[in-house]
Amino acid sequence: MAALRAAAAKAPGQSPEIWHLTSVPGTDGAGDEPTREEWAVHTAMTLYAVHQQSRTERMFQPGRGLGHAARQLIGSPDDENPSARTRFNALVTSTTVAELRHHLRSLVSQLRSKSITLDYAMLADDLVLFQDPGRAKDVRLRWSRQYAFLPTDQDASDASTGSHSASPSAPTLEN
């Protein structure tokens, strides 16, 4: 985990000690620059290590997208954390992978401080698509839909008891 954290600010392939963790099958012979998939896996794995540092509870939660995690961090519209909101806005308006990685690392640090979980496999998939010309808008739309997700009463109960469902429930009209 320490080697992954140390590689968080580096490009894929620059830290030989993590190659066995971040290598993407089928990319040999792909050229001199890291592929989209290599960037995505490297970024997701190294950010997971940053998020998990010194934590006994698991910071990976299947089905919890970046928009869901950001909503929990930022809070309800009536009681928003303005700093977190500003960081999330900067992240979703990123135009380059470097800019996105920078803002992701900042957001993940905030998620870590509040013990808010994230699905890093889902994040890696989002990062691959974000790098595809014309698909960044699809990723932003997915994050906005996740962000707008309203938890059901059962989700709030699960959160207060510390249990996690595999995927979020659909919003209800009662909320």
C-alpha positions in Angstrom: 0.0 0.0 0.0 2.9 2.4 0.8 4.4 1.8 -2.7 1.0 2.5 -4.3 0.6 5.7 -2.3 4.1 6.9 -3.2 3.2 6.4 -6.9 0.0 8.5 -6.8 1.7 11.5 -8.3 3.6 9.5 -10.9 2.7 8.3 -14.3 2.0 4.6 -15.0 5.2 2.6 -15.4 7.4 5.0 -13.4 7.3 2.8 -10.2 8.5 -0.7 -10.9 7.6 -1.9 -7.4 3.8 -1.6 -8.3 3.9 -2.9 -11.8 2.5 -6.2 -10.7 -0.5 -4.4 -9.2 -1.2 -1.9 -11.9 -0.3 -3.6 -15.2 -3.1 -4.0 -17.7 -3.1 -7.2 -19.8 -2.8 -6.8 -23.5 -1.0 -3.5 -23.5 2.5 -4.8 -24.4 3.5 -3.3 -27.7 1.0 -0.4 -27.2 3.6 2.3 -27.8 5.7 4.7 -25.7 2.9 6.4 -23.9 0.6 4.8 -21.3 -2.8 3.7 -22.6 -6.1 5.1 -21.3 -6.5 1.8 -19.4 -3.1 2.1 -17.8 -3.8 5.6 -16.7 -7.2 4.6 -15.3 -5.9 1.5 -13.4 -2.9 3.3 -12.1 -4.9 6.3 -10.9 -7.7 4.2 -9.3 -5.2 1.9 -7.5 -3.0 4.6 -6.2 -5.9 6.7 -5.0 -7.4 3.7 -3.3 -4.1 3.3 -1.4 -4.3 7.0 -0.4 -7.9 6.5 0.7 -7.2 3.3 2.7 -4.1 4.6 4.5 -4.2 3.8 8.3 -7.9 2.7 8.0 -9.1 -0.6 9.5 -12.5 -0.3 7.8 -12.7 -0.9 4.1 -12.8 2.2 1.9 -13.9 0.3 -1.2 -17.7 -0.2 -1.6 -19.0 -1.8 -4.7 -21.7 0.2 -6.4 -20.8 3.5 -4.8 -19.9 5.9 -7.6 -18.0 9.1 -7.4 -21.2 11.2 -7.5 -22.7 9.2 -4.6 -19.5 9.7 -2.5 -19.4 13.4 -3.4 -23.0 13.9 -2.3 -22.3 12.4 1.1 -19.2 14.5 1.5 -20.9 17.7 0.4 -24.1 17.2 2.3 -27.6 18.2 1.6 -28.4 21.4 -0.4 -29.6 23.0 2.8 -26.4 22.3 4.7 -23.6 22.1 2.1 -19.9 21.9 2.8 -18.8 24.7 0.4 -15.2 23.6 0.3 -16.1 20.1 -0.8 -18.6 21.5 -3.3 -15.9 23.7 -4.8 -13.5 20.8 -5.1 -16.1 18.6 -6.7 -17.1 21.3 -9.2 -13.5 21.7 -10.2 -13.2 17.9 -10.6 -16.2 17.5 -12.9 -15.2 20.5 -15.1 -11.6 19.1 -15.6 -10.6 19.0 -19.2 -7.4 16.9 -19.0 -6.5 13.7 -17.3 -3.8 15.5 -15.4 -6.3 18.1 -14.1 -8.8 15.3 -13.2 -6.2 13.3 -11.3 -5.2 16.4 -9.3 -8.7 17.1 -8.3 -9.5 13.4 -7.6 -6.6 13.2 -5.2 -7.9 16.2 -3.3 -11.4 14.8 -3.2 -10.2 11.4 -2.1 -8.3 13.0 0.8 -11.6 14.6 1.9 -13.5 11.3 1.5 -10.8 9.6 3.6 -11.1 12.2 6.4 -14.9 11.5 6.6 -14.6 7.7 6.1 -16.7 7.9 2.9 -16.3 4.8 0.7 -16.0 4.6 -3.1 -16.0 1.9 -5.8 -12.6 2.1 -7.3 -13.3 -0.4 -10.1 -16.2 1.9 -11.2 -13.9 4.9 -10.9 -11.3 3.1 -13.2 -14.1 2.5 -15.8 -15.1 6.2 -15.6 -11.5 7.3 -16.1 -11.1 5.2 -19.2 -14.2 6.7 -20.7 -13.3 10.2 -19.6 -10.1 10.0 -21.8 -12.1 9.0 -24.9 -12.8 12.1 -27.0 -16.5 12.9 -26.7 -17.2 10.5 -23.8 -16.2 12.8 -20.9 -19.7 14.3 -21.1 -21.1 10.8 -20.5 -19.0 10.4 -17.4 -20.0 13.8 -16.1 -23.7 12.9 -16.7 -23.3 9.6 -14.7 -21.6 11.5 -11.9 -24.4 14.2 -11.9 -27.0 11.5 -11.7 -25.3 9.7 -8.9 -24.8 13.1 -7.1 -28.6 13.8 -7.4 -29.4 10.4 -5.9 -31.7 10.8 -2.9 -31.3 8.0 -0.3 -34.3 6.1 0.9 -35.1 5.8 4.6 -33.5 2.3 4.6 -30.2 3.8 3.2 -30.2 6.4 6.0 -30.7 3.6 8.5 -27.9 1.5 6.9 -25.6 4.5 7.1 -26.3 5.0 10.8 -25.7 1.4 11.7 -22.6 1.1 9.5 -24.0 -1.5 7.2 -23.7 -1.1 3.4 -25.8 -2.4 0.6 -24.1 -3.6 -2.5 -25.8 -0.9 -4.6 -27.8 2.3 -3.9 -31.6 2.1 -3.8 -33.8 4.1 -6.1 -35.1 7.4 -4.7 -38.5 7.5 -3.2 -41.1 10.2 -3.4 -41.2 10.3 0.4 -37.9 12.1 0.6 
